[in-house]
Amino acid sequence: MVPTGFAALDRLLPAGGVRRGGLIEWIDLIERGGEAVAPPAGRSGSADGSRCLPAGGATALACAIACRIAERSDGGAIIVVDRRGWFHPPAVLPWLGDRESSLYVARPAREADEVWAIDQALRCPGVAAVIGWPERVHSTALRRWQLAARTTGAVGLLVRPSYTRRDPTWAEARVAVKPVALPLPVAESATGRVAVARQTDLAIRRLRLALVGGPWCGDETVAEQQADLLLDMRWGKEGWGKEGWGKEGWGKEGWGKEGWGKEGWSWGREGWSQDAGRQAWRMVGAAPESRQPDAAERQRAHERSRAGEDPPEHGKERVSCRAS
Amino acid sequence: MPRFMTIWLPRWPVQRRFVEQPQWRAAPLFVCRQRHTGVMTVVSWWLPPLPDAPRGAARDQSGGIVAGMALAEAMEVLARSRGVQACRSAVIDPDDPVADREALAGLARWCRRFAPVAAVEYGADGGREPARSQGFQPECIHVDVGGTAGFFGGEERLARLAVWTLSGRGFHARTAIADTPAAAWAAAHHTNRLAEIGCRGAAVSGSRRGGGGTAEGTPTAAHHGDRRPADSAVARPVDQEGNGDGGPGSPGARGVSSSRGSWPARPDSSSRRFAVVPAGEAAALLAPLPASALRLDESDLERLAELGIDTLGGVLRLPRKELAARFGTTLPRRLAEFSGARAEPLAPPEADALPQARHAWEAPVLLRDMPRDILERIVERLVADCVAPLAAAGHGITALQVRLERPRWNGGADAAMAEGPTVIDVGLYRPSAAVAHLTDLVSLRMARAPLPREIDAVAVEVLAAGRTTARQRLLFDGAAEASQAQVGMLLDRLSGRLGRRAVFAPRIVADAQPEHGWMAAPPLVPARGGGASDRGPRAARTAGERPHGMATGSRRAARREHRSAPGVDWKPAAQRRPTWLVPRPRRLEVVSVVPDGPPVRLRRQGRWERVLHAQGAERIETAWWRGACVRRDYWIVEVESGERLWIFRRLPDGAWFLHGLFA
C-alpha cells in the first residue's frame, strides 16, 4: 500500500492510499479539452479516433501518483500507453528526478493494440505503474487487467471518459476530478471591491476530487466523499497555499453547507454546475467580515513558502472539507 | 576443372555507405582521406544521375573527377559541371578502410550461398599498391564455383543470380566466371567490353531475351548458355527489398521498373553485368582488354606503354624469360596467375559465422493447411539450434531473421528463384538467449506479416549477436535485475507488435522550441544504478531568466531552479510545460489589454471566456541561422472553469495560438 502523497486523496481512497496490484479509474470532468480542440483530424475518421480529451488535471494527478509509486518500488518502470499521441513528456520528466530513465511511452495506433499493450505492461513484474487513457473497453478486458495487476503488483492508473462513470468496474476506486480556478485577489477601490486578474505564478493547481460510486449510487455525492487538493506542478507533490490563500479566503464561512449543496455537484447535462461555486466566491468577496490577512501572517506564509518547508499539518491552513 | 567467379563491387566505399544511409544517393558524395600533408584527397565519389539525362545514354560518372585528387579540386570540378548548388548539397564522409574491409568480409560470408569458399581479394605482396597509398582497398570477392555451378543450372545462371541477389540487397555488382581468379577479375572489370565484343554484329533489341541483351544473333562465346525464349514474358521476380539495384552508375535509380522493384528495364546494362569465359579460352577472349586488367603496378604499366603494349594480349605475347629482369616480380607473377601456372589461394574470412538453421520439406506445404502452432514449434526448434552455440559462449541474439522460402518454380523460365522469401526481421534491445522470448517475438511478427501461400523451407539466421551479462541466481533473489530484464522483454514485445518507432523512452533535449524540446530515444533499459540523463548542448535560453513580465515569486523560483551554472544544462521548468501538446497549434481569438501584455479574454468554440490568471511571458526564439525562425511569447492561462491552457502569441504578427493543455 503506497500513500499517494496527497492527504486528501489518501482519505478518499478506501485503502488509505494506493494499493499495489490494482487499478484506479479517474474521470476527468473537463472532456474534449473544453471543446477548444476538435477531435484529431488524422484519426477521427477511423473507428479508433479518440473523442475524449481529458484536460482537467486528472492526467497530472495520475502522473504524480505514478512517480510516487515508482519512488517507493525502487526502480520500477512507468509505462504510458498513449493512443492519441499528444502526451508531452517534459511535463512529467522533471518530476522523476534521477529516475528519468524509468519512463517509457508506447503509442499504439488501434484500440485493440492499446488494450493489449496495457495488458502486457501490467503483466510485467518490473513495471511499477501504467498510465493510460482507454475509452471503450470491454469489461472482460478490465477484469484481465485487474488480474494481471494483482499477480505482479503493478498499479494501473486509467483516465476514462465520463460516460463510463456508471459502469461496473473492477477498479479499486473511481475518482472524479475537476479543476478549480485559483481565487482572484480582490482589491479595494473607491467603488468597492473588485477582483483583479493578476499575473501569478501558476505553480500550484487546485483540484476537486470526488469518489464516484457504481450504478447503485444516486446522483448525490456525499460531502465525506469529496476533497480538495493542491498539486504542485513543479515537483508533482502536494502544494500548500501561499500568501493570499490564507485561512480567510478558504475559511469555513465560505464553504458552508450552502456551497456544498446538491446543486453544486449535480451530474446534470452540463456536468459540474458552477453556479454554486460562483455563489460561494461571491459570498467570500462580499462578506464584510472577511479581512485580508495582516502583514505578519502574510510574511509568515511567505517565509514558509520560500523556505520550501513541509506544509503545515493538515487542517490549519488548507481546505478542509469536513463539516466539523 | 577449377572455375572461379569474381564479384566486383565498383566503388565499394560508396556502396557500403549507401546501404547504411540510402538518403545519400540523392546528392554528390565524396569519401575522403586526409593525407599526412593535411590535404584531403578523394578516395571514392558518387554523382547522382542528372534528371534530364536520356535513359539509354551511357552516363558519364567520372565527370572529370579522379581518385586521388584533392577534395578542393574535386569540388571545383563539380561546381563547374553541376553548379554551386550541387557543391552545397554534397556529402563529405571520412574514409574508413577498416569498416569497408569488414563489411566486404561480411558480404563474402554471405556469398557462401553460391559456394563454400568465398574470399575477399588481397593485394599483391600482401599489401601495398602504389595506386592507392596506405594500403590496398579490396573491392572484389572471389568464389570457387568449380563444382557448384551445376546446382544453379549452369554458370551463366549462377552469374546472373549473383548479380540479381546482390542487387536485391542494394549492391551494384559485376560478376565473371573464368578458369583462374586473375582471369575472372579481368573479365569482371570489363564486362562492357566483353559484351561489345560478343555482340559484334548483333543488334541489341529492346526486349530482354536469351541471356539478356543479345537478341537474335548467334550465342556468342562470351555469353554461352542456353538461350531461353520468352525471357521477358515471364513475370519478373519481384524484389523483396524494394529498390532494384541501386548502385553507382545503375539505371535503377529512376524509372518505373525500379519503383516496382524488379530487374531494371534497360537491357544493355543488364547484359554487361556478368560474363562467362569458357574454359581454355581466357587468353583468346580477354586479349583485347587493357593491360591494367592484369592488376599491374602503375610503373609497370607506364613502362609497357612506352614499349607500345596496351592490351592484355600484347602482354601475354611477351617472352617470359626477360620479364623478371626488366619489370620486377609483379608482372611475371600476374602472368603466371592468369594462365593458371601459379595458384592464387583464396583465404576465406575467419569463421565468425553466426549460426543459422534451416528446415526444409520434401514438397511445398500449403500454409493454410498447416496449423499455426506447428509452424511455431518448428521455428522454436530452429531458434534453439541457433541459440545453443551462442549461449555456450555467453552470447545472446540481438537481431534475428526468419525466412519462409517459397518453392522454386522449375517449370518457368529464368526463375532460379520465382519469388523472394518472406523475411521477418526481429530486433532486440538487449541480447537475449531465451528461446521462448525470441519465439514469442517472431510469432508476434508473423501474425502481422502477409504470409505466402505455400512454403518450401523455413530458415532462421542470426544476424547479430552480443554478449549477455551472466547473472548468478541467488536463492533469495532480490528480483531487481530480473525485473530489469523483464522490462526489457516487455519493451521488445511492445515494439514487436506496435512497431519499433512506437515504443520509446522520452528524453528532454535542450532545444527552446517546444515541439523539438524532447526526443524519443530507443528504450534501452539501464543497468542498475540509474540511467544517465542527457546533457544537451547549450541552447537559446528562454526569457524565464529575464525578469520581464514575471511576478516576484516566480523570479525567485526561477533562480532556485537554475542554481547550476546557467546555460550548461538547460531544461524547461516542470510547471511550464503542458501535459498535452497539440501537434498543430490552433488559432484562437484573444483579447489583451496591452498588445504585449497578458491575455484577458479568450474565445473558444464561439464562446468568450474570461482569463483569471496568466503566467508568462515566456519568450521562445529559435536561432535565426537554423532556418525558419520561431518567435513566440508563451502564456499559461487559467480560465474561469479551472482549465489551464498553454497559448502563445506569434511575435511577427501578433496572432494567438493554442499549443497545449495542462491536463
Interface residues (C-beta under 8 A of the other chain):
Chain A: D28 I30 G33 G34 E35 A36 V37 P40 L53 P54 A55 G56 G57 A58 T59 A60 C63 D74 G75 G76 A77 I79 G85 W86 F87 H88 P89 P90 A91 V92 L93 P94 W95 D98 R99 E100 S101 S102 L103 Y104 V105 A106 R107 P108 A109 D113 W116 A117 Q120 A121 C124 P125 G126 V127 K178 P179 V180 A181 L182 L184 A197 R198 Q199 T200 D201 L202 A203 R205 R206 D232 M233 R234 W235 G236 K242 Q274 S305 R306
Chain B: A479 A480 A482 S483 Q484 A485 Q486 V487 M489 L490 L491 R493 L494 R497 L498 A502 V503 F504 A505 P506 R507 I508 P514 G517 W518 A520 P523 V525 P526 R528 G530 G531 A532 S533 G549 M550 A551 G553 S554 R556 A557 K571 P572 A573 A574 Q575 R577 P578 T579 W580 L581 V582 P583 R586 L588 P598 V600 R604 Q605 R610 V611 L612 H613 A614 Q615 G616 I636 E638 V639 E640 S641 G642 E643 R644 L645 L658 G660 L661 F662 A663
